[in-house]
Amino acid sequence: MPDHIDRPNRESPAAATAGDWSGETLGAALGRAAEWTIDYRARVEQRPVFPDLAPGDVRRALAEAPPRTPEPFERVLADFDEHIVSGLTHWNHPGFLAYFSSSTRAPSIVAELLVAAVGVNAMLWRTSPAATEVERTAVDWLRQAVGLPDTFSGLIFDTASTSTFTALLAARERAGVAVRDDGLPGGPALAVYTSEQSHSSVEKSAIAAGLGRRSVRRIETDAAFRMRPEALEAAIADDLERGIRPAMVCATIGTTSTASIDPVPALAAIAKRTGVWLHVDAAYAGPAAMVSEQRPLFRGWEAADSIVLNPHKWLGTSLDCSVLLYRDAAPFRASLALTPIYLESGNDETNLMDIGLALGRRFRGLKLWVLFRCAGTDGLAATMRRHIAMAEAAAARLVEGGVFELAAPVSFSTVCFRAAREGDPAGEERWNRKILARVNAAGRSFLSHTELDGRYTVRLSVGSVHTEERHLDEALEALHRAAADLSPGEPG
Ligand SMILES: *Cc1c(COP(=O)(O)O)cnc(C)c1O
């Protein structure tokens, strides 16, 4: 054990009793953590993508009670490596192709450290002026990079779920229900419109906003899993006739199963005609508007009242970083702003705590700002362009041989497919479940699944800076081998 770890903290007795470190000890620990980080990233590919563990295995390896006295960081780091990292699913593994794959770009790791180093709380402008202004700047850079007009501004939340929930509160306010003062009971019933392919966070937002699940109209989609505008129009008309007030239309660019794209221009026209708030959920795909040839897929989103994009997905900031853009701050402030006397500061226009539920706010803007500075918009766009090309090439090769078929059009960097068994739905599902389980158990690739048209579907999504063509080759080979080895017939 290096002697500096145990050396008493001479320069600051107060810090020593609090278990803090001297500058020298901190430097040594940061150095060890930096070495560990570099090594982890260099060799993560040698680890299985996800661990072979049962619930409780990790907890059994950890002490049952906290230590009463400080332990040396070396020992903590060793336990982290041995018992914790071995129990992680490695999102930064290049074979991670599940869900919406994401990874941490190196500059974001360093930015996360700097956020912790300054440890500020950006609740009010004056509790850390630069934190608020960096956040505004980073959000505006993102707005410019994705080609939205400067009528949009915004801020950063933890997740898209929070962003969408906050937008729904603003939409509820604008629907003219005085919930802020009177609460929900007694007001008119409200409705939210979103496609049957939209993310569960839309429904969850309706639950949390007190509208209830039954207020959510899951509008039917077409053969390419896009919301049908005429079905939306009919649902709104039906509600209006029954005295139900439409509160929000939530369109999606990049739905969760297939990354399909709702026809936003048509939906925006309906929202405008009926005076309903339009929210666009582009949590995954939004950053791809930085890729010039993808930009046309975002047509119409500039008509939205609010838009959510998650830099912590495809852009590669560390979790968490979700950007909410809006056209008008007034309904957001009207829904939640509340300043107790002890927080009055005279800069109320610039206090980000007024938008959203949380008071304390992390300095997330720094992660996005550092990432833009260190990667550049061309660099960020190039990565996404490469991912899209890799997904398209993988889809083309996947269907060669006739075993696998695409279950949806390839959209952005997401491919939905299955080994098809016409006329044998039960056998088909069994076969695909077995194929996916076999491929994932090998620990080299990790894919996920969904259901489309009532059929079990395998999903592959490219979104990690670590993923190269050879990782997709490996996944495709494993899929074809599993399909050949496993029979659709027998259960198990
Ligand atoms: C990932 C995703 C969400 C949820 O994101 P969180 O940040 O985890 O809340 C919502 N909508 C879409 C389209 C997504 O891809």
The ligand as an ORCA input file, in Angstrom:
! r2SCAN-3c Opt
* xyz 0 1
  C     -35.038      6.763    -23.887
  C     -36.303      7.383    -24.263
  C     -37.157      7.936    -23.301
  C     -36.872      7.867    -21.834
  O     -35.678      8.434    -21.522
  P     -35.197      8.662    -20.018
  O     -34.185      9.735    -20.180
  O     -34.605      7.369    -19.585
  O     -36.359      9.039    -19.193
  C     -38.318      8.544    -23.723
  N     -38.638      8.595    -25.032
  C     -37.857      8.077    -25.983
  C     -38.276      8.169    -27.420
  C     -36.666      7.459    -25.636
  O     -35.876      6.954    -26.591
*
